């Protein structure tokens, strides 16, 4: 066999393993658990529903708040609930807009607060969450709902989250909001983003009685207040760029039980109309995911090339050169890859016929990952809404770093 055929065969072997041995990551059946009859608040009166405070960190979110905040205020929740929006130094009138929306929409009470600039060793979002969670805990709720400013919730979202947490005795229940897929680039990149995340953190492994993985989706996290205090969050994860995964790990280390799944009734309304916006979304945290490690970066690039790029290259080259083993192995690997991507495309209501384009999308992610590392080494890693969180290279004593302002 030729060298290309050997690489194609290796890629096929990896795909067979991913298909069967990586927690069936490609399936999309991990959805919010339904309440069990006779247990928890699902069959109880209003008085039995626990108090909940919703905390929304927001920085320059005037463009999406009219689509998201009213959905939180309109929650059909039988117990006592309120919303705290933490205006993290916005320059577009986010706080005033939020107050105006609350005045025009009946529903849950809203409090708008501002924490000031992040303290040393804090990312902006976690600094805002720290302020909001402190105010929320003063109300004595059993649960905190941490949700991003671009996330819209159906009216029964909070009720279902609380039922799931109480009925299955979970300390953290998180849903990966369905991201927007309206433009060409959103359709090409967004489903793959969730697919790759599930491949890294198989939801079945996270939700198992004996978990083998730990993660959460930061856009929608219901967290038991007692567990948050025990895990010392967000203080324990204050420097994290990938704060949702770090939050889940802190909860798990504190003995908490976690559930993560795909959302049916929770959606992100944030638009990513062009490749540039999606590129910045990925590059902000890709190198942080690799712990800012050049060896891990090289391994990731090599792995992406072997798993996603070799199959189509081997098929085409094998057909052109008459290398039947390379063509057969490459074609089989590409077929398995395509088949595992179809369920995610269906979840996003996209045509399964676009699944063979996954190698091209993976190549884009490879470039984004490399660019994330380049930005980090140039001191512009983690850039988001006017702040730059360059990571450990800018660390001060104790492993902390001081956020700097940039683009």
Long-range contacts (C-beta under 8 A, 24 or more apart in sequence): 1-325, 1-326, 2-323, 2-325, 2-326, 4-313, 4-314, 4-317, 4-318, 4-323, 4-326, 5-314, 5-318, 5-323, 5-325, 5-326, 5-329, 7-306, 7-310, 7-314, 8-310, 8-311, 8-314, 8-315, 8-318, 8-325, 8-326, 8-329, 8-330, 8-333, 9-325, 9-329, 10-306, 10-310, 11-306, 11-307, 11-310, 11-311, 11-314, 11-329, 11-330, 11-333, 12-311, 12-329, 12-330, 12-332, 12-333, 12-336, 14-306, 14-307, 14-333, 15-307, 15-311, 15-333, 15-336, 15-337, 15-340, 16-336, 18-199, 18-307, 18-336, 18-340, 19-336, 19-339, 19-340, 22-199, 22-202, 23-202, 23-203, 23-204, 23-205, 23-212, 23-213, 24-202, 24-204, 25-198, 25-199, 25-202, 25-203, 25-204, 25-340, 26-195, 26-198, 26-199, 26-340, 26-341, 26-343, 26-344, 27-204, 27-343, 28-262, 28-343, 28-344, 28-346, 28-347, 30-203, 30-204, 30-207, 30-260, 30-261, 30-262, 31-261, 31-262, 31-263, 31-264, 32-160, 32-161, 32-164, 32-173, 32-175, 32-261, 32-263, 32-264, 33-164, 33-167, 33-168, 33-259, 34-164, 35-160, 35-163, 35-164, 35-167, 36-167, 36-168, 39-166, 39-167, 40-163, 40-166, 40-167, 41-78, 41-79, 41-162, 41-163, 41-166, 42-163, 42-166, 42-167, 45-78, 46-78, 46-79, 48-79, 49-77, 49-78, 49-79, 49-80, 49-162, 50-79, 50-141, 50-142, 50-143, 50-162, 50-166, 51-79, 51-80, 51-81, 51-139, 51-140, 51-141, 51-142, 51-143, 52-77, 52-79, 52-80, 52-81, 52-141, 52-142, 52-143, 52-144, 52-145, 52-158, 52-162, 52-222, 53-81, 53-82, 53-83, 53-84, 53-136, 53-139, 53-141, 53-143, 53-144, 53-145, 54-81, 54-82, 54-83, 54-84, 54-108, 54-144, 54-145, 54-147, 54-158, 55-84, 55-86, 55-129, 55-132, 55-133, 55-136, 55-144, 55-145, 55-146, 55-147, 56-83, 56-84, 56-85, 56-86, 56-132, 56-147, 56-148, 56-149, 57-86, 57-88, 57-125, 57-128, 57-129, 57-132, 57-148, 57-149, 58-85, 58-86, 58-87, 58-88, 58-90, 58-94, 58-95, 58-98, 58-128, 58-149, 59-87, 59-88, 59-89, 59-90, 59-94, 59-124, 59-125, 59-128, 59-149, 59-385, 60-90, 60-91, 60-92, 60-94, 60-385, 60-386, 61-90, 61-92, 61-94, 61-149, 61-150, 62-90, 62-92, 62-93, 62-94, 62-97, 63-92, 64-149, 64-150, 64-269, 64-270, 65-94, 65-97, 65-98, 65-101, 65-149, 66-97, 66-101, 67-152, 67-269, 68-149, 68-150, 68-151, 68-152, 68-269, 69-98, 69-101, 69-102, 69-110, 69-149, 70-101, 70-105, 70-107, 71-152, 71-153, 71-154, 71-155, 71-157, 72-108, 72-147, 72-153, 73-101, 73-102, 73-105, 73-106, 73-107, 73-108, 73-110, 74-105, 74-107, 74-108, 74-155, 75-107, 75-108, 75-153, 75-155, 75-156, 75-157, 75-158, 75-159, 76-155, 76-156, 76-159, 77-108, 77-158, 77-159, 77-162, 78-159, 79-162, 81-108, 81-158, 82-108, 82-109, 82-110, 82-111, 82-139, 83-108, 83-109, 83-110, 83-111, 84-110, 84-111, 84-112, 84-113, 84-132, 84-135, 84-136, 85-110, 85-111, 85-112, 85-113, 85-132, 85-149, 86-113, 86-114, 86-115, 86-128, 86-129, 86-131, 86-132, 87-112, 87-113, 87-114, 88-114, 88-115, 88-124, 88-125, 88-127, 88-128, 89-114, 89-116, 89-117, 89-124, 94-149, 111-135, 118-387, 118-403, 120-396, 120-400, 120-402, 121-238, 121-239, 121-396, 121-398, 121-400, 121-401, 121-402, 122-238, 122-239, 122-403, 123-238, 123-239, 123-240, 123-241, 123-243, 123-382, 123-387, 123-389, 123-403, 124-384, 124-385, 124-387, 124-389, 124-403, 125-243, 126-234, 126-237, 126-238, 126-240, 126-243, 127-238, 129-234, 130-234, 130-235, 130-238, 133-228, 133-233, 133-234, 136-225, 137-225, 137-228, 137-229, 141-225, 142-224, 142-225, 142-226, 143-222, 143-223, 143-224, 143-225, 144-222, 144-223, 144-224, 144-225, 144-228, 145-220, 145-221, 145-222, 145-223, 146-218, 146-220, 146-221, 146-222, 146-223, 147-219, 147-220, 147-221, 148-218, 148-219, 148-220, 148-268, 150-219, 150-268, 150-269, 150-270, 151-177, 151-219, 151-220, 151-266, 151-267, 151-268, 151-269, 152-266, 152-267, 152-268, 152-269, 153-220, 153-265, 153-266, 154-265, 154-266, 156-265, 157-220, 157-265, 157-266, 160-265, 161-220, 161-222, 162-222, 164-222, 164-259, 165-222, 165-224, 168-257, 168-259, 169-257, 170-257, 170-258, 170-259, 171-223, 171-224, 171-227, 171-251, 171-256, 171-257, 171-258, 172-216, 172-221, 172-222, 172-223, 172-224, 172-227, 172-247, 172-248, 172-251, 172-256, 172-257, 172-258, 172-259, 173-221, 173-222, 173-258, 173-259, 174-216, 174-217, 174-218, 174-220, 174-221, 174-222, 174-244, 174-248, 174-258, 174-259, 174-260, 174-261, 175-217, 175-219, 175-220, 175-260, 175-261, 175-262, 175-263, 175-266, 176-217, 176-219, 176-220, 176-260, 176-261, 176-262, 176-263, 177-217, 177-219, 177-220, 177-263, 177-266, 177-267, 177-268, 178-262, 178-263, 178-264, 178-266, 178-267, 178-268, 178-347, 178-348, 179-267, 179-268, 179-270, 179-272, 180-267, 180-268, 180-269, 180-270, 180-271, 180-272, 181-348, 181-349, 181-350, 182-271, 182-273, 183-271, 183-272, 183-273, 183-274, 185-272, 185-273, 185-274, 185-275, 185-278, 186-271, 186-272, 186-273, 186-278, 187-348, 187-350, 187-354, 188-354, 188-357, 188-360, 188-361, 189-272, 189-275, 189-278, 189-361, 189-364, 190-272, 190-278, 190-348, 191-341, 191-344, 191-345, 191-347, 191-348, 191-350, 192-341, 192-344, 192-358, 192-361, 192-362, 192-365, 193-282, 194-262, 194-344, 194-348, 195-341, 195-344, 195-358, 196-365, 198-344, 201-245, 201-260, 203-260, 203-261, 203-262, 206-248, 206-258, 206-259, 206-260, 207-258, 207-259, 207-260, 207-261, 211-252, 211-258, 214-245, 214-248, 214-249, 214-252, 214-258, 215-244, 215-245, 215-248, 215-260, 216-244, 216-245, 216-247, 216-248, 216-251, 216-258, 216-260, 217-244, 217-260, 218-243, 218-244, 218-247, 219-266, 219-268, 220-263, 220-266, 221-247, 223-247, 223-251, 224-256, 227-251, 227-254, 227-256, 230-254, 230-255, 230-256, 231-256, 238-400, 239-399, 239-400, 239-401, 240-288, 241-284, 241-285, 241-288, 241-381, 241-382, 241-389, 241-391, 242-285, 242-288, 242-289, 262-347, 275-364, 279-368, 279-371, 280-383, 282-365, 282-368, 282-369, 282-372, 283-368, 283-369, 283-371, 283-372, 283-375, 284-372, 284-381, 284-382, 284-383, 284-384, 285-372, 285-382, 286-365, 286-368, 286-369, 286-372, 286-373, 287-369, 287-372, 287-373, 287-375, 287-376, 287-381, 287-391, 288-372, 288-381, 288-382, 288-391, 290-369, 290-373, 292-376, 292-391, 292-392, 292-393, 294-373, 297-369, 297-370, 297-373, 300-369, 301-366, 301-369, 301-370, 304-362, 304-363, 304-365, 304-366, 304-369, 305-366, 307-337, 307-362, 308-337, 308-358, 308-359, 308-362, 308-363, 308-366, 309-359, 309-362, 309-363, 309-366, 311-337, 311-359, 312-359, 334-359, 380-406, 380-407, 383-407
